[in-house]
Amino acid sequence: MYAETKTLGIIGGMGPEATVDLQARIIRATPARDDADHLRVLVDNNPRIPSRIAALIEGTGASPLPALIATARGLVAAGADFLVMPCNTAHHYHAALAAAVPVPLLDMVALTVDRVRAAHGPGATVGLLASTAVIMTDLYGARCAQQGLRLICPQEDPQAALMAAIRRIKTGRLGAAEVAALEAAGAHLARRGAAALVVACTELSLLTDRLRVDLPRFDAAQVLAEAAVAFARGR
C-alpha cells in the first residue's frame, strides 16, 4: 500500500524548462517502488507571469505579484496542499504571495541558506551564482547575514556575462558558451575566497551538473525538490 502524501502545487513558467527540471528532480528525490509511491503534483507552467527582470532590474514592467497570486490560488483550488515556486528572483514576492494563499509556500531561499549553514557553519564565505535581480534585491544576502554567513557576488564583468547566459538559456541555448560563463563566474568567486557556491537561478540549475569548479555547490532547485518531497511525506 502506498503512503499518503500531500499534493504539491508548482507555480511554474519562470522559466518553462526550469519548471520541468524541478519536476524531474522531485521524481528522482522520491523513494519509490512503483508509480503510486510518487507525489501527486499539480503544475501551472505559466510563462505569462510578467518578467521579474523587467520589473526589478529595468523598472519597465508590471509587477508579477498579481499573476503569481492568481496562479497560486488556482493551484490551491485544484487541490494543492502546499506550493513551491522554482524561480529565485520571484522569491522577492514570497512574503506577499504566502500571505495571499491558505496553504504553505516553501521558501527556496531560506531552505538553501539553511542547508549551507548546516554544512559549513557560521562565518563561511559563500559565492552566489544568480541573476542580477537576485543580487539587487539582496534575497540571499539578507538571509546569509541572519545565518552568520558572508556572501560574495561576481564583480561587474563576470556577472554581466552570467546574466547574458541566463537570458540565452531562457531561449533554449544550453551550450558551451553558457557553461563557460557559469564556470568563469564560479572560478572568479573561488579566487575571491568562496568556500562554497550557491546556484541561485533555476536557469543556471539546468547546467549545474556541467559546472567544473572545485568547490562544494548548493543548487537551490535541488534543495527545493528535496524539501518538497520531505514536506509532502510529512517530514
Protein Blocks (a to p, Z undefined) as FASTA:
>chain_A
ZZddddddddehiafklmmmmmmmmmmmpccfbfklpccddddddfkbccfklmmmnopa
ccfklmmmmmmmmmmmnopabdcdddfklmmmmmmmmmmpcbdcddfklmmmmmmmmmno
ghiacdddddfklmmnommmmmmmmnopacddddfklmmmmmmmmmmmmnopacfklmmm
mmmmmmmmmmnopabdcdfbfklmmmmmmpccdbddddfklmmmmmmmmmmnoZZ
